[in-house]
Amino acid sequence: MKAENFLPEDYRPAEDEPFMNDRQLEYFRRKLLTWKAELMDDSKNTIEGLQDSARAVPDIADRASEETDRALELRTRDRQRKLVAKIDSALRRIDEGEYGYCEVTGEPISLKRLDARPIATMSLEAQERHERREKVHRDD
């Protein structure tokens, strides 16, 4: 029996159940797919909005303002594109049985962290160490 057949609507992963069991995996799969669908809808709306606003504006200040808005939309769209790639990567990890485990230590990532950031690849401790090292190297 597949996990989606028995996952209640109000299900939330709990610490007292086996880590990354079928129900938890299905919960995170659905969460990731919903997030991806929302991002794709936003992307579609952004593209349509940019196409609609592609008009000649005679006033130079209005044109500058419109170009600034367009640049902001494109940066946002690029961030969303990168986020979709991370979501796809998380979905692949679910399929491969690697989801929920830190890529650095191999230890389980906390369910709270995964619920807040389902694309997380490192435990909170490993992420903090990574960011500290990154900051030290950036300050050099």
C-alpha positions in Angstrom: 0.0 0.0 0.0 1.4 3.4 -1.0 1.8 6.1 1.6 -0.6 8.6 -0.1 -3.4 6.1 0.5 -3.2 6.4 4.3 -1.9 9.9 5.0 -4.5 11.9 6.9 -5.0 15.6 6.0 -4.0 16.8 9.4 -0.9 14.5 9.7 2.3 16.1 11.1 5.5 14.1 11.5 6.2 13.3 15.1 9.5 12.5 16.9 8.0 9.4 18.5 7.6 7.5 15.2 10.3 5.9 13.1 12.4 8.6 11.3 11.6 9.0 7.6 8.9 6.3 7.6 6.5 6.1 4.6 4.1 8.6 6.2 6.9 11.2 6.8 8.3 10.8 3.3 4.9 11.2 1.8 4.2 14.3 4.0 7.4 16.0 2.8 6.9 14.9 -0.8 3.4 16.6 -0.8 4.8 19.6 1.0 7.6 20.0 -1.7 5.3 19.4 -4.6 2.8 22.0 -3.3 5.6 24.5 -2.8 6.9 23.8 -6.3 3.4 24.3 -7.8 3.1 27.6 -6.1 6.4 28.8 -7.3 5.6 27.7 -10.9 2.3 29.6 -10.7 4.1 32.7 -9.5 6.6 32.3 -12.3 3.9 32.0 -14.9 2.2 35.1 -13.5 5.5 37.0 -13.5 6.2 36.1 -17.2 2.6 37.2 -18.2 3.0 40.4 -16.2 6.3 41.2 -17.8 4.8 40.6 -21.3 1.8 42.8 -20.5 4.0 45.6 -19.2 6.4 45.6 -22.2 5.2 48.9 -23.6 6.8 52.1 -24.5 6.5 54.7 -21.7 7.2 58.2 -22.9 8.1 59.7 -19.5 11.7 59.0 -18.6 11.0 58.7 -14.8 8.1 56.3 -15.4 10.3 54.3 -17.8 13.1 54.1 -15.2 10.6 53.1 -12.5 9.2 50.4 -14.8 12.7 49.1 -15.6 13.6 48.9 -11.9 10.4 46.9 -11.3 11.2 44.6 -14.2 14.7 44.0 -12.9 13.4 43.2 -9.4 10.8 40.8 -10.9 13.6 39.1 -12.9 15.8 38.7 -9.8 12.9 37.3 -7.9 12.2 34.9 -10.8 15.8 33.8 -10.8 15.7 33.0 -7.0 12.5 31.0 -7.6 14.2 29.1 -10.4 17.0 28.2 -8.1 14.5 27.2 -5.4 12.7 24.9 -7.8 16.0 23.2 -8.6 16.5 22.7 -4.8 13.0 21.3 -4.5 13.6 18.9 -7.4 16.8 17.8 -5.6 14.9 17.2 -2.4 12.3 15.1 -4.3 15.1 13.1 -5.8 16.6 12.5 -2.3 13.2 11.2 -1.2 13.1 8.8 -4.1 16.6 7.6 -3.4 16.0 7.2 0.3 18.5 9.9 1.3 16.0 12.6 2.4 16.2 13.8 5.9 19.8 13.0 6.6 22.6 15.5 6.8 24.9 15.4 3.8 27.9 16.2 6.1 27.4 14.0 9.1 24.8 11.5 7.9 22.8 12.1 11.0 19.0 12.8 10.9 18.0 16.4 10.3 15.4 17.4 12.9 11.7 17.2 11.8 11.2 20.8 13.0 13.9 22.0 10.7 12.6 19.9 7.7 9.1 21.1 8.3 10.3 24.8 8.3 12.8 24.2 5.4 12.0 21.0 3.6 14.9 21.5 1.2 17.5 21.5 4.0 20.5 19.2 3.3 22.3 19.7 6.6 21.5 19.4 10.3 21.3 22.7 12.1 24.7 22.1 13.8 26.4 21.3 10.4 24.7 24.3 8.8 25.9 26.6 11.6 29.5 25.3 11.3 29.3 25.7 7.5 28.1 29.4 7.9 30.9 30.1 10.5 33.6 28.8 8.1 32.0 30.7 5.2 32.1 33.9 7.2 35.7 33.4 8.3 36.8 32.9 4.6 34.7 35.8 3.4 36.3 38.1 5.9 39.8 37.2 4.7 
